[in-house]
Amino acid sequence: MFEHDLTDPHDVGLNADRLDAIPEYFQENYLDTGKLPCVATLVSRGGEVALEDYSGATELGGDKPIGPDTIFRIYSMTKPVTSLAAMMLFEEGKLRLDHEVSRYIPEFADTQVFNSGNREDYTTRKPDREMTVLDLFTHTSGIPYGFLMQDETDAIYRKHKISETRETLLEMSKRIAGLPLAFSPGERWCYGHSIDVLGAIVEIVSGQPLDEFFRERIFGPLGMEDTDFWVPEDKIDRLMACYSKHPITGEVTESDGAGAASKLYSKRPTLLNAGGGLVSTVRDYHRFCLMLMRGGTLDDARIISPKTWEFMRQNHLPDGRTIKDMGDKTFSEARMEGNGFGLGGSVLVDPVASMQPSSQGNFSWGGLASTFFWIDPVEEMIAIQATQMIPSGTYPIRPQLQQLVYAAVDW
């Protein structure tokens, strides 16, 4: 266990014994059994950190312990950062949610919808309406991911190697515009490359590469010194290994090495993956969450207006529907039941339907390698969990963490 500037849990209405039981639970059920290499956990209330624990090692079977300086691949926890960047530009009047995407990337004016066929031979139709910037924020654009293996449109994305080639965010977005949508914009909820296209719009509107915008406007002001799209040489030894468990055979393999053995993060990538490319530490991401919980301000840094943050954490899905109402069989990084979707993450609209103790209005999201966060504005509570195991649903560690954290609330 690692402790640093921890508050007395009782002072913020949390039970110390029950907080201590959280890392013990994951140690017994996931580390001692060899299922996960590590689990990092942070819980704060009212901005005061009541639990910060780093258990396990940077590699399966390894002896180098993780700690507060360990760098994790946060994958889709990049999405709230990109969404925030877009809303910062929204505040400056440089974009609107009701604008057609084609206003920024003209190629999207001609984007069609998949009609019938397969990835080799298919027909398309004209969408019922053009895709808007809001559709990108809320994953109602019709743009899929290629790796979810769900229908013919993601098979087409795999054929065209979307996100697998060495191209810029804008170049990839233009190629996406030439591929068929899974459905007409606004018709369904579909997890995909929407935030990558939104990131390209951030670059176009700001006139800056995405990593430069992030550093100058978000990471620098917030003191997030270890968050970026790559890890420089003087920090690379702090990057832990990442693993993948095969869904059928159960075989666990290393998807990317630790430190200098990493093939993906040792240099700045050409593709600044706006939907899933960042690496970060638990403490860095806590500063990001804390800024949001405090209404867009942290210390002396004012990032967004509290009214903008309030707007972002409303359910923006049509007619107040949930992800389950609109998502069909689509994968989500949060439970579909009871969750709507805001600008950058899921928004809890029905705690009972979610089957978890929680608060209405919780804002949350996770990453492919089993990282997760939530912000509870009612309880003024933040929880972050990190390990490195793909896919994120390999083990039910997210709902288990939520059960254990809320069980520690005394008042």
N, C-alpha and C positions, 0 to 999 in steps of 0.2 A: 504493500500500500504506500502511496506517495501523498503527502499532505503539504499544502502550501497555502498560507493565508486563509485557512478555513475558519468560517464562523461557527459559533456554537449552534448546532441545529435547533436547540430549544428556543433560541432567540428569534428564529424565523419560523417558528411553528412546526418544526419537523422533529421526528423521533429519532434520536441518535442510534439506538439499538437496531431499529428497522432499516435505517440507512446503511449501517455496517453490514447488515444481512444481504444487501444487494450484491456486492462483489463476492461474498462468500457463496451465494447462489450460483453465479456464473462460473466461479472457480470449480465448484463441485460438479456442475452439470456439463460444462463445456471445455474447461481447460484440463482438469484432471483426467477427463475421458479422451483427450486428444482431438476433440471435434474442431476446436478453434485454436489458433496460435496465441490469442490474447483477447482481452476485452478492456477497453478504456471507458470510464463512466464519469460524467460530471453532472451534478444536480445543483442548481442555485435557486434561491427564492429572494425576491426583493433585491436582486442584484448581488446577493451575498452567497458565495460558494459554500455549500454545506457538505458536499461529497465530491471528492476528486480522487479517483482510484485508477491505477495502472497495473493490471495483472497480466502475467504471461510474457511471452518473448516476441521478438521481431521476426522470428521464423519458427515454423513448426518443428519441435524437437530442439530448438536452439537454446542458447543460454544467455543471450543478450536481452536484458529486460526492456520493455517499453517504458516510456516516461512522458513527462509533459512536453518534451521536445521531439517526440516521435511524429514523423510526418506520414499521414494516411492519404490514400487516393479517395477523395470524397465523391467522385463521380457525379451523380445527379443532385447532390447538395450544392452543385454549381448553379443549378437553375434559379434558386431564389436570388443569388447574387446578380445574375444576368437580368432577371426581372426587375430587381431594384435599380440597376443601372438604367434600364429603359424608363422607369418611372421618374428617375432623376431628370432625364431629358424631357419627359412629359411635363414635369413641373416648370421647365424652362420654355414650354410652348413649342418644342421642336418636333414633337410627334403627337398624334392623337390615337386613342383606342379605336375610334370608328373609321380611321383611314384605311383604305384598301392597301394591302401589302404591295401591290403593283405600283403604288405611288413612290415607293422607295426602291423596289426591285422590279423594273418593268416587265421582266419575263413572266411574272406571276399573273399578268393580265390574260394569258392564254392557257393557263393550267387547266387540265381536264380531269374528269372523275372516271375511275375504273368502272367499266360496265359489265364485261364478261370476258371469259377466256383464261389464259394462263400467262406465265411470265414471258413465254416465247412468242405468243400470238394472242393479242387481246384487243378489245374495242373500248372506246371511251365515249363519254358524253359531256356536254357542257354543264358546269355546276349550276345549281339553282341561284347562287349569288357568288360574288367575289369574296375571297378570303380577306379578313380584316386583321389589324394588329391585335385586337382583343382575342381573336381565334388562336393566335400564336401563344399568347399568355396562358390561355385556358386549355390548350390541347384539343380544341374543337376545330382545328384547321383541316383535318383529314390527312395530315402528313404523318405517316407511320415511322416506326423503326424497322430496320431490316432484320434484326437479330431475334425478334420475338416469335417468329415462325407461326404466324396466325392465319395469314391469308395470301392471296396472290399479289397484293400490292407490296407486302414486305418481301416477298420472293423477288419481285422486280427490283426493289432496292438492293437486295443482296447481289443480284445479277450485275447491277451497275456499280457495285462496291461503294455505296454512299458511306462516307466517313472513313473509308479504308484507304483512300488515296491521298497523296501528298499535294493538297491544294488548300487554298485559303477558305475562310468561312464564306465569303461572298461567292467564290467559285463553286463551292459545294451547294450553296443555296440556289444558284442559277441552274445547276443540274437538277436539283430537286423540283424546280419549277417546270421542268420538261418531262417529269414523270407523273403518272396518274395519282390522284388523291384516292384514299380509301372510301370517301363519301363526300357529299357536298358540305362545305364549311357550315358549322353550327348544328349539324344534324346529329352528331355523336361525340363522345369523348374518346380520344385515341392517343395513347402515349407514344411520342415519337420525336422527330427532329424539329418540332416547332420552335423550341427555345434557341436552337442553333440559328434558325432564320431570324429570330428576334435579335440575336447577338450580331448578326450581319447588319441589321438595321441600326443597332447602337453604333457600330463602326461607321456606317454611312453618315448618320446624323451628327455624330460627335467629331468626325474627321480624324479619329484616332484608332489604332489597333486596339482590340478588346483588352489585352493584357495591360497596355499603357493606361487606358481609361480606368480599369480596376485599381491599378496601383496608385494613380494620382487622385482619384475621386473617392475611393472606398478603402482599400487596404492601408494606404499610407496614413490618412487621417484617423483611422481606427486602430492603428498600431498592430495590424495583422502582418507581421514581418515574415511569416513562414507560409504564406498562402500565395500560390501562383500556378501557372500552367506547366511549370517544370521546376526542377530542383537544381540550384547551382552547385558547383563542385564543392564549395566549402560547407554545404549542408547535406550532400547526397548520402552520407553515411547514416543519416537520421531517417531515411526512407525505409520503411519495413517492407517485407515481402508480401505478395498478394497471391491468394490461392483460389482455385475453382473446383467445385464438386460436381461431378457428372450426374445429371438428374436421373439417369437410369441405372448405371453401374455403381454409383456412389463413390467412384474413384476420385481421390483428391490429388490434384496436380498444381504445380506452381505456375501461375499465369504471368507473373513478372517478379523478377528477383529483388532482393534487398540491396540498398545502397548502390554502389557502382555497378552491380550486376543487373540493375534495371535497364531494360532495353527501350523503355517508353518515356522516361521522365528525366533523363540525364542532360537533355538539351532542349532549347525552345522549339516547340513543334510549329510546323507551317500552319496546320489546322488548329486554331485556338477554339477548342470544342466548348461552345457556350452552354451546352446542355449537360456536359459531364467531364470536363477536362481538368478541373482544379485539384490540387493537393493542398492539405492544410493540417494544422494541429488542432486538438480538442480545444485548447485555450484560445487560439485564434478564432475558431468558429463560435465559441462562446461570446467573444466580443461582438461579432456580427449579430448574433441573436439578441444580446443585451441591448445593442443599439436599437434594434427593432422594438423590443419590449418597452423601451423608454421613449418610444414615439419618434425615432429617427435621429436621436442625439445621444452621443456617448462622450463623457468628459467634455472637452471643448470642441468636439467635432459635430457639426450639424450636417447630416447626410440628406434627410428628407423631412418634410413636414409631418407632424403627427396626424394631420387629416389625411395625408396621402397614405400613410401606413394603415390607418383605420379603413381606408378605401380598399387597400390591397388585401386585407384579411376578411373581406366580405365574400360570400359565395357568388361568383360571377357566371355560374352556369345558367343557361336559359331556364326561366320559370322556376328558379330555386331548386332545380333538380340536383340529385347526387351523382357521384361518379358511377355508382352501380346502376342508376336509372339510365344513364347515357353510355356506359362503357361496354356493355355486352360482355365479351370474354376478355377484354383488353387487360393487360398487366398494369398494375399501379404500384407505386412505392409506398402507398398508404392503404389502409383498409377501405374498400369501396363503400361498404355499408355505412351510412350516416355521415359520409364526408362529401361536401361539395368541393369546389376548387376556386381559389382566389387568384391573385396575380403573383404567381411564383410558388405556390404550395397548396396543399389540401387545407380545407377549413371545415372543422367539425360542426355540423348543423344538428346532429341528433346523437347524443352520447349513448342512449339506450340501444339504438340500432348498431352502434359500433361495438357493443358488447364489451366495453372497457370503461373503468372509472376515468373520468376526464371532465373537462369543462367545455360548454358550448363556446365555439369561437377559437378553439385550439388551432394553431397554425403549425404545420409539420411537413416534412418530406424526408426522403432517405436516398441512399446511394447504392449502386450495383454491388459493391463489395461489403455490404452489411454495415453501413454507417447510417445514423438516424438522428434526427433532432425533433423536438417540439417546443413550442412556446405557448404557455398557458397564460393569457392576459388576465384572466379572472383571479387566479392564484398567484400571479406574478412569478411564475415558475418556469425554468428552462431545464431541459434534460437533453444530454448528448451522449450517444454511445458510438463506439468505433471499434471495428476489427477489420480484417481483410479477407473476406470469403465471398466468392461469387457463386451463385446469384444471391441476391439479398433475402430471398425467401428460403434459403437453405435450412435455417433453423428459426423457430418462433421467438427469437430474442427480443424483438421490438415489443410485442404485446406483453411479454414477460417483464421487461423493464418497466413498462407503464404500470402494470399491476403492482409491482414492488415499490415504485416511487410514490404512487398515490396512497399505498398502504402506510407510508411513513408520515402522512400529513396528520398533525395533531390539532391544529386550529387554523 
